[in-house]
Amino acid sequence: MEGLERLIDANINRASEGIRVLEDISRFYLDNAELTSKLKTLRHDTRKSMNTLAFEFVKYRDSDGDIGPAVSAKLNVEGKKDLKELIAANFKRAQEAARSIEETLKIMGMEELSRSYERIRYGLYSVEKEFVTGLKPKMRLNCLNTDIYCLTAEEYSLGRDNIEVVSRMLEAGIKLVQYREKDKTMLEKYRQCIKLRELTAAYGATFIVNDHIELARSVMADGVHLGQDDLPLETARHLVGNSMIIGVSTHSPDQAAKAIEGGADYIGVGPVFKTFTKKDVCDPVGFEYLDYAVKNVKIPFVAIGGIKLHNLGQVREHGAKCVALVTEIVGAEDIGAVIASARNIMKESVSNGI
């Protein structure tokens, strides 16, 4: 049974380490005393439940001979791109480790001890839900902490549906997707959004729904984006609460000021160029409004409207850090290649001191 003792020892460490990472994020990033206390209790229970057996199992430890690090390095599965991925990975690490201990103890005949780790595992599931809820207000502050803001536009997607297109976006490293479809029935939108919410969650990406607050809430989206003719911002905030991101399309300094005063988490600045993806869009605002936003807007903003690879460099030169490309991406044969090209253009602008 020597291998089983070694397995349990390794998983006690895995679970405890994963919980400790989460505990530190809760304590130092979220400043959430209640969550920190629950995680600390789970971490202590993970070690204490084993009591003296844990000390007995240490003698089977063989860190130098463990094949795990070499396997992980070969598969390259350990990289975390952002805080959401770090949190998700450590919850999974702790939950999977608790399950491994639980199942191993069963076949060793330690049923009561096995049930202790079952309780720890379910405790982790519950805390994970609380953790994600507690994280959302913080996410609002960093809602546009990305370079490319993607939107759906099935009409221009070369016959592909939004699920396939968004999958390719996410595979290319996109971290924010807005669902914008005007001509589908609400049931069609709901069915697509359910799938897109699952996809974006799996990739640790932010999911925004355009216009429809009830749709955003029903699929547990991260946020909703409002146009100038949609519900007033104050009403929307009352409906969605403090955890959901709210973005607002703006076309002038006055509209930007009103959105900021009303509590928008970010604004859209545009359309910079003429665009055909929206039938009711206003005339292009050009670089004048973008220049104003760069100098005066203190909340995150995304430059949007008619932006293509050939003019992206200009938009970046005027100071936009987050940009939206719609048809250029959804209408590409190779979506990943276009996203990579866009990122290279933006990086070149940064390296040139822009």
PAVEX-558892 format. One record per residue (C-alpha): residue in three letters; x negated, y negated, z negated. Coordinates in steps of 0.05 Angstrom, whole numbers. Layout:
<r:ALA | u:X | v:Y | w:Z> $
...
// end
This chain:
<r:MET | u:0 | v:0 | w:0> $
<r:GLU | u:-61 | v:-45 | w:0> $
<r:GLY | u:-40 | v:-82 | w:63> $
<r:LEU | u:27 | v:-99 | w:31> $
<r:GLU | u:-4 | v:-132 | w:-30> $
<r:ARG | u:-49 | v:-172 | w:16> $
<r:LEU | u:13 | v:-192 | w:57> $
<r:ILE | u:50 | v:-217 | w:-4> $
<r:ASP | u:-11 | v:-256 | w:-30> $
<r:ALA | u:-19 | v:-290 | w:38> $
<r:ASN | u:55 | v:-308 | w:41> $
<r:ILE | u:58 | v:-336 | w:-29> $
<r:ASN | u:3 | v:-383 | w:-7> $
<r:ARG | u:38 | v:-399 | w:59> $
<r:ALA | u:104 | v:-415 | w:26> $
<r:SER | u:72 | v:-457 | w:-30> $
<r:GLU | u:29 | v:-496 | w:19> $
<r:GLY | u:87 | v:-510 | w:65> $
<r:ILE | u:131 | v:-534 | w:8> $
<r:ARG | u:74 | v:-578 | w:-18> $
<r:VAL | u:69 | v:-614 | w:48> $
<r:LEU | u:144 | v:-627 | w:46> $
<r:GLU | u:141 | v:-648 | w:-26> $
<r:ASP | u:87 | v:-700 | w:-10> $
<r:ILE | u:127 | v:-728 | w:48> $
<r:SER | u:188 | v:-733 | w:4> $
<r:ARG | u:149 | v:-767 | w:-51> $
<r:PHE | u:103 | v:-815 | w:-13> $
<r:TYR | u:141 | v:-828 | w:52> $
<r:LEU | u:215 | v:-821 | w:33> $
<r:ASP | u:207 | v:-843 | w:-40> $
<r:ASN | u:262 | v:-793 | w:-55> $
<r:ALA | u:257 | v:-770 | w:-128> $
<r:GLU | u:314 | v:-720 | w:-124> $
<r:LEU | u:287 | v:-684 | w:-62> $
<r:THR | u:216 | v:-685 | w:-91> $
<r:SER | u:241 | v:-652 | w:-155> $
<r:LYS | u:279 | v:-598 | w:-117> $
<r:LEU | u:218 | v:-582 | w:-74> $
<r:LYS | u:172 | v:-581 | w:-134> $
<r:THR | u:218 | v:-532 | w:-169> $
<r:LEU | u:220 | v:-487 | w:-107> $
<r:ARG | u:144 | v:-489 | w:-102> $
<r:HIS | u:135 | v:-470 | w:-175> $
<r:ASP | u:188 | v:-415 | w:-169> $
<r:THR | u:151 | v:-386 | w:-109> $
<r:ARG | u:89 | v:-374 | w:-152> $
<r:LYS | u:122 | v:-361 | w:-219> $
<r:SER | u:171 | v:-309 | w:-193> $
<r:MET | u:113 | v:-263 | w:-180> $
<r:ASN | u:86 | v:-272 | w:-251> $
<r:THR | u:26 | v:-229 | w:-267> $
<r:LEU | u:32 | v:-190 | w:-202> $
<r:ALA | u:5 | v:-251 | w:-164> $
<r:PHE | u:-61 | v:-246 | w:-202> $
<r:GLU | u:-63 | v:-171 | w:-188> $
<r:PHE | u:-52 | v:-184 | w:-113> $
<r:VAL | u:-109 | v:-235 | w:-108> $
<r:LYS | u:-161 | v:-179 | w:-109> $
<r:TYR | u:-134 | v:-154 | w:-42> $
<r:ARG | u:-146 | v:-222 | w:-9> $
<r:ASP | u:-193 | v:-223 | w:51> $
<r:SER | u:-195 | v:-294 | w:79> $
<r:ASP | u:-259 | v:-282 | w:117> $
<r:GLY | u:-231 | v:-220 | w:151> $
<r:ASP | u:-163 | v:-250 | w:167> $
<r:ILE | u:-149 | v:-248 | w:243> $
<r:GLY | u:-95 | v:-302 | w:237> $
<r:PRO | u:-139 | v:-364 | w:250> $
<r:ALA | u:-168 | v:-334 | w:313> $
<r:VAL | u:-99 | v:-315 | w:339> $
<r:SER | u:-72 | v:-385 | w:325> $
<r:ALA | u:-131 | v:-418 | w:359> $
<r:LYS | u:-122 | v:-375 | w:420> $
<r:LEU | u:-47 | v:-389 | w:425> $
<r:ASN | u:-56 | v:-464 | w:409> $
<r:VAL | u:10 | v:-466 | w:371> $
<r:GLU | u:-11 | v:-507 | w:311> $
<r:GLY | u:-10 | v:-578 | w:339> $
<r:LYS | u:43 | v:-625 | w:311> $
<r:LYS | u:59 | v:-687 | w:353> $
<r:ASP | u:98 | v:-726 | w:302> $
<r:LEU | u:129 | v:-727 | w:233> $
<r:LYS | u:192 | v:-690 | w:253> $
<r:GLU | u:152 | v:-633 | w:282> $
<r:LEU | u:109 | v:-631 | w:219> $
<r:ILE | u:171 | v:-627 | w:174> $
<r:ALA | u:206 | v:-575 | w:217> $
<r:ALA | u:143 | v:-532 | w:220> $
<r:ASN | u:132 | v:-532 | w:145> $
<r:PHE | u:204 | v:-514 | w:129> $
<r:LYS | u:199 | v:-456 | w:178> $
<r:ARG | u:132 | v:-436 | w:149> $
<r:ALA | u:160 | v:-434 | w:78> $
<r:GLN | u:225 | v:-400 | w:98> $
<r:GLU | u:191 | v:-346 | w:140> $
<r:ALA | u:140 | v:-333 | w:85> $
<r:ALA | u:196 | v:-325 | w:33> $
<r:ARG | u:232 | v:-277 | w:79> $
<r:SER | u:168 | v:-236 | w:90> $
<r:ILE | u:157 | v:-231 | w:15> $
<r:GLU | u:231 | v:-213 | w:4> $
<r:GLU | u:231 | v:-157 | w:55> $
<r:THR | u:164 | v:-129 | w:33> $
<r:LEU | u:184 | v:-126 | w:-40> $
<r:LYS | u:246 | v:-86 | w:-20> $
<r:ILE | u:205 | v:-30 | w:10> $
<r:MET | u:159 | v:-31 | w:-50> $
<r:GLY | u:220 | v:-17 | w:-94> $
<r:MET | u:222 | v:-85 | w:-128> $
<r:GLU | u:294 | v:-103 | w:-113> $
<r:GLU | u:305 | v:-154 | w:-168> $
<r:LEU | u:241 | v:-192 | w:-150> $
<r:SER | u:262 | v:-189 | w:-77> $
<r:ARG | u:327 | v:-224 | w:-94> $
<r:SER | u:288 | v:-280 | w:-127> $
<r:TYR | u:254 | v:-295 | w:-61> $
<r:GLU | u:321 | v:-290 | w:-25> $
<r:ARG | u:346 | v:-345 | w:-71> $
<r:ILE | u:284 | v:-387 | w:-57> $
<r:ARG | u:295 | v:-378 | w:18> $
<r:TYR | u:367 | v:-402 | w:14> $
<r:GLY | u:345 | v:-459 | w:-30> $
<r:LEU | u:298 | v:-480 | w:25> $
<r:TYR | u:354 | v:-478 | w:76> $
<r:SER | u:396 | v:-525 | w:32> $
<r:VAL | u:339 | v:-573 | w:19> $
<r:GLU | u:322 | v:-576 | w:93> $
<r:LYS | u:391 | v:-604 | w:108> $
<r:GLU | u:384 | v:-656 | w:53> $
<r:PHE | u:314 | v:-672 | w:77> $
<r:VAL | u:337 | v:-686 | w:149> $
<r:THR | u:393 | v:-730 | w:123> $
<r:GLY | u:345 | v:-769 | w:79> $
<r:LEU | u:297 | v:-777 | w:137> $
<r:LYS | u:346 | v:-809 | w:184> $
<r:PRO | u:346 | v:-880 | w:154> $
<r:LYS | u:270 | v:-879 | w:160> $
<r:MET | u:276 | v:-856 | w:232> $
<r:ARG | u:316 | v:-918 | w:247> $
<r:LEU | u:255 | v:-961 | w:232> $
<r:ASN | u:213 | v:-923 | w:282> $
<r:CYS | u:267 | v:-906 | w:332> $
<r:LEU | u:227 | v:-929 | w:393> $
<r:ASN | u:159 | v:-903 | w:371> $
<r:THR | u:149 | v:-874 | w:441> $
<r:ASP | u:128 | v:-896 | w:510> $
<r:ILE | u:182 | v:-871 | w:557> $
<r:TYR | u:257 | v:-875 | w:543> $
<r:CYS | u:293 | v:-825 | w:587> $
<r:LEU | u:366 | v:-827 | w:608> $
<r:THR | u:410 | v:-777 | w:643> $
<r:ALA | u:440 | v:-792 | w:711> $
<r:GLU | u:467 | v:-728 | w:741> $
<r:GLU | u:489 | v:-763 | w:805> $
<r:TYR | u:417 | v:-775 | w:823> $
<r:SER | u:388 | v:-709 | w:798> $
<r:LEU | u:382 | v:-672 | w:864> $
<r:GLY | u:439 | v:-625 | w:848> $
<r:ARG | u:411 | v:-604 | w:781> $
<r:ASP | u:453 | v:-611 | w:718> $
<r:ASN | u:433 | v:-652 | w:658> $
<r:ILE | u:413 | v:-591 | w:618> $
<r:GLU | u:360 | v:-571 | w:669> $
<r:VAL | u:335 | v:-642 | w:678> $
<r:VAL | u:329 | v:-657 | w:604> $
<r:SER | u:294 | v:-590 | w:593> $
<r:ARG | u:241 | v:-612 | w:642> $
<r:MET | u:235 | v:-679 | w:608> $
<r:LEU | u:225 | v:-647 | w:541> $
<r:GLU | u:174 | v:-598 | w:568> $
<r:ALA | u:135 | v:-658 | w:594> $
<r:GLY | u:133 | v:-687 | w:523> $
<r:ILE | u:190 | v:-737 | w:525> $
<r:LYS | u:212 | v:-755 | w:454> $
<r:LEU | u:275 | v:-796 | w:467> $
<r:VAL | u:334 | v:-780 | w:512> $
<r:GLN | u:398 | v:-820 | w:522> $
<r:TYR | u:460 | v:-785 | w:549> $
<r:ARG | u:493 | v:-833 | w:598> $
<r:GLU | u:548 | v:-806 | w:643> $
<r:LYS | u:607 | v:-850 | w:664> $
<r:ASP | u:647 | v:-805 | w:710> $
<r:LYS | u:654 | v:-739 | w:672> $
<r:THR | u:713 | v:-720 | w:629> $
<r:MET | u:704 | v:-724 | w:554> $
<r:LEU | u:706 | v:-648 | w:549> $
<r:GLU | u:650 | v:-643 | w:601> $
<r:LYS | u:609 | v:-694 | w:563> $
<r:TYR | u:620 | v:-658 | w:498> $
<r:ARG | u:598 | v:-591 | w:525> $
<r:GLN | u:535 | v:-620 | w:555> $
<r:CYS | u:519 | v:-660 | w:493> $
<r:ILE | u:525 | v:-599 | w:448> $
<r:LYS | u:472 | v:-564 | w:490> $
<r:LEU | u:428 | v:-626 | w:495> $
<r:ARG | u:431 | v:-636 | w:420> $
<r:GLU | u:405 | v:-565 | w:410> $
<r:LEU | u:350 | v:-576 | w:461> $
<r:THR | u:327 | v:-643 | w:434> $
<r:ALA | u:328 | v:-617 | w:363> $
<r:ALA | u:285 | v:-557 | w:383> $
<r:TYR | u:233 | v:-604 | w:414> $
<r:GLY | u:236 | v:-654 | w:357> $
<r:ALA | u:263 | v:-708 | w:403> $
<r:THR | u:312 | v:-764 | w:388> $
<r:PHE | u:381 | v:-758 | w:421> $
<r:ILE | u:422 | v:-820 | w:436> $
<r:VAL | u:493 | v:-821 | w:465> $
<r:ASN | u:515 | v:-880 | w:507> $
<r:ASP | u:580 | v:-916 | w:491> $
<r:HIS | u:619 | v:-861 | w:456> $
<r:ILE | u:613 | v:-865 | w:380> $
<r:GLU | u:661 | v:-807 | w:369> $
<r:LEU | u:621 | v:-764 | w:417> $
<r:ALA | u:555 | v:-782 | w:383> $
<r:ARG | u:584 | v:-764 | w:315> $
<r:SER | u:616 | v:-700 | w:338> $
<r:VAL | u:551 | v:-671 | w:366> $
<r:MET | u:508 | v:-699 | w:308> $
<r:ALA | u:467 | v:-743 | w:355> $
<r:ASP | u:413 | v:-787 | w:325> $
<r:GLY | u:444 | v:-850 | w:351> $
<r:VAL | u:490 | v:-887 | w:397> $
<r:HIS | u:476 | v:-941 | w:449> $
<r:LEU | u:525 | v:-998 | w:460> $
<r:GLY | u:536 | v:-1044 | w:518> $
<r:GLN | u:560 | v:-1116 | w:514> $
<r:ASP | u:632 | v:-1094 | w:528> $
<r:ASP | u:633 | v:-1037 | w:477> $
<r:LEU | u:656 | v:-1039 | w:404> $
<r:PRO | u:626 | v:-1095 | w:362> $
<r:LEU | u:561 | v:-1075 | w:329> $
<r:GLU | u:588 | v:-1087 | w:259> $
<r:THR | u:647 | v:-1041 | w:273> $
<r:ALA | u:602 | v:-987 | w:301> $
<r:ARG | u:557 | v:-990 | w:240> $
<r:HIS | u:618 | v:-981 | w:195> $
<r:LEU | u:638 | v:-919 | w:235> $
<r:VAL | u:570 | v:-885 | w:239> $
<r:GLY | u:540 | v:-904 | w:172> $
<r:ASN | u:469 | v:-921 | w:156> $
<r:SER | u:436 | v:-857 | w:181> $
<r:MET | u:451 | v:-865 | w:255> $
<r:ILE | u:409 | v:-907 | w:303> $
<r:ILE | u:446 | v:-962 | w:341> $
<r:GLY | u:417 | v:-992 | w:404> $
<r:VAL | u:448 | v:-1050 | w:442> $
<r:SER | u:439 | v:-1071 | w:515> $
<r:THR | u:421 | v:-1145 | w:520> $
<r:HIS | u:410 | v:-1190 | w:580> $
<r:SER | u:391 | v:-1257 | w:548> $
<r:PRO | u:358 | v:-1287 | w:486> $
<r:ASP | u:427 | v:-1304 | w:457> $
<r:GLN | u:451 | v:-1232 | w:463> $
<r:ALA | u:385 | v:-1208 | w:432> $
<r:ALA | u:394 | v:-1256 | w:373> $
<r:LYS | u:465 | v:-1233 | w:362> $
<r:ALA | u:445 | v:-1159 | w:364> $
<r:ILE | u:388 | v:-1170 | w:315> $
<r:GLU | u:432 | v:-1210 | w:268> $
<r:GLY | u:485 | v:-1155 | w:272> $
<r:GLY | u:435 | v:-1102 | w:250> $
<r:ALA | u:416 | v:-1066 | w:315> $
<r:ASP | u:358 | v:-1018 | w:307> $
<r:TYR | u:333 | v:-1032 | w:377> $
<r:ILE | u:355 | v:-1069 | w:439> $
<r:GLY | u:351 | v:-1057 | w:513> $
<r:VAL | u:319 | v:-1115 | w:552> $
<r:GLY | u:340 | v:-1119 | w:624> $
<r:PRO | u:355 | v:-1104 | w:678> $
<r:VAL | u:285 | v:-1126 | w:695> $
<r:PHE | u:296 | v:-1108 | w:769> $
<r:LYS | u:358 | v:-1094 | w:810> $
<r:THR | u:387 | v:-1027 | w:792> $
<r:PHE | u:440 | v:-983 | w:824> $
<r:THR | u:449 | v:-931 | w:769> $
<r:LYS | u:503 | v:-974 | w:735> $
<r:LYS | u:563 | v:-998 | w:775> $
<r:ASP | u:580 | v:-1056 | w:728> $
<r:VAL | u:509 | v:-1081 | w:716> $
<r:CYS | u:492 | v:-1155 | w:714> $
<r:ASP | u:441 | v:-1189 | w:759> $
<r:PRO | u:367 | v:-1176 | w:745> $
<r:VAL | u:337 | v:-1219 | w:689> $
<r:GLY | u:266 | v:-1212 | w:716> $
<r:PHE | u:205 | v:-1222 | w:672> $
<r:GLU | u:229 | v:-1286 | w:639> $
<r:TYR | u:273 | v:-1250 | w:588> $
<r:LEU | u:221 | v:-1195 | w:579> $
<r:ASP | u:168 | v:-1247 | w:563> $
<r:TYR | u:215 | v:-1278 | w:513> $
<r:ALA | u:227 | v:-1210 | w:480> $
<r:VAL | u:153 | v:-1195 | w:475> $
<r:LYS | u:140 | v:-1260 | w:439> $
<r:ASN | u:203 | v:-1267 | w:396> $
<r:VAL | u:239 | v:-1201 | w:384> $
<r:LYS | u:216 | v:-1168 | w:320> $
<r:ILE | u:254 | v:-1103 | w:325> $
<r:PRO | u:237 | v:-1048 | w:376> $
<r:PHE | u:260 | v:-1059 | w:447> $
<r:VAL | u:259 | v:-1020 | w:512> $
<r:ALA | u:250 | v:-1052 | w:580> $
<r:ILE | u:301 | v:-1023 | w:629> $
<r:GLY | u:330 | v:-1032 | w:698> $
<r:GLY | u:300 | v:-1016 | w:766> $
<r:ILE | u:233 | v:-995 | w:737> $
<r:LYS | u:194 | v:-948 | w:783> $
<r:LEU | u:123 | v:-923 | w:786> $
<r:HIS | u:104 | v:-978 | w:835> $
<r:ASN | u:126 | v:-1035 | w:788> $
<r:LEU | u:114 | v:-1002 | w:721> $
<r:GLY | u:44 | v:-1032 | w:716> $
<r:GLN | u:74 | v:-1102 | w:721> $
<r:VAL | u:125 | v:-1087 | w:666> $
<r:ARG | u:69 | v:-1062 | w:621> $
<r:GLU | u:27 | v:-1123 | w:638> $
<r:HIS | u:82 | v:-1167 | w:612> $
<r:GLY | u:78 | v:-1131 | w:544> $
<r:ALA | u:131 | v:-1077 | w:545> $
<r:LYS | u:109 | v:-1018 | w:503> $
<r:CYS | u:170 | v:-975 | w:514> $
<r:VAL | u:202 | v:-969 | w:584> $
<r:ALA | u:261 | v:-933 | w:614> $
<r:LEU | u:255 | v:-901 | w:683> $
<r:VAL | u:320 | v:-869 | w:706> $
<r:THR | u:324 | v:-848 | w:779> $
<r:GLU | u:249 | v:-845 | w:785> $
<r:ILE | u:249 | v:-788 | w:735> $
<r:VAL | u:316 | v:-752 | w:744> $
<r:GLY | u:309 | v:-756 | w:820> $
<r:ALA | u:239 | v:-727 | w:823> $
<r:GLU | u:225 | v:-658 | w:850> $
<r:ASP | u:171 | v:-651 | w:797> $
<r:ILE | u:196 | v:-687 | w:735> $
<r:GLY | u:134 | v:-670 | w:694> $
<r:ALA | u:87 | v:-699 | w:747> $
<r:VAL | u:125 | v:-765 | w:749> $
<r:ILE | u:125 | v:-771 | w:674> $
<r:ALA | u:50 | v:-757 | w:673> $
<r:SER | u:39 | v:-810 | w:727> $
<r:ALA | u:80 | v:-861 | w:688> $
<r:ARG | u:40 | v:-847 | w:625> $
<r:ASN | u:-26 | v:-854 | w:663> $
<r:ILE | u:-3 | v:-922 | w:689> $
<r:MET | u:14 | v:-945 | w:619> $
<r:LYS | u:-51 | v:-919 | w:590> $
<r:GLU | u:-91 | v:-953 | w:644> $
<r:SER | u:-57 | v:-1018 | w:626> $
<r:VAL | u:-75 | v:-1008 | w:553> $
<r:SER | u:-148 | v:-991 | w:569> $
<r:ASN | u:-152 | v:-1055 | w:610> $
<r:GLY | u:-133 | v:-1094 | w:548> $
<r:ILE | u:-60 | v:-1108 | w:565> $
// end
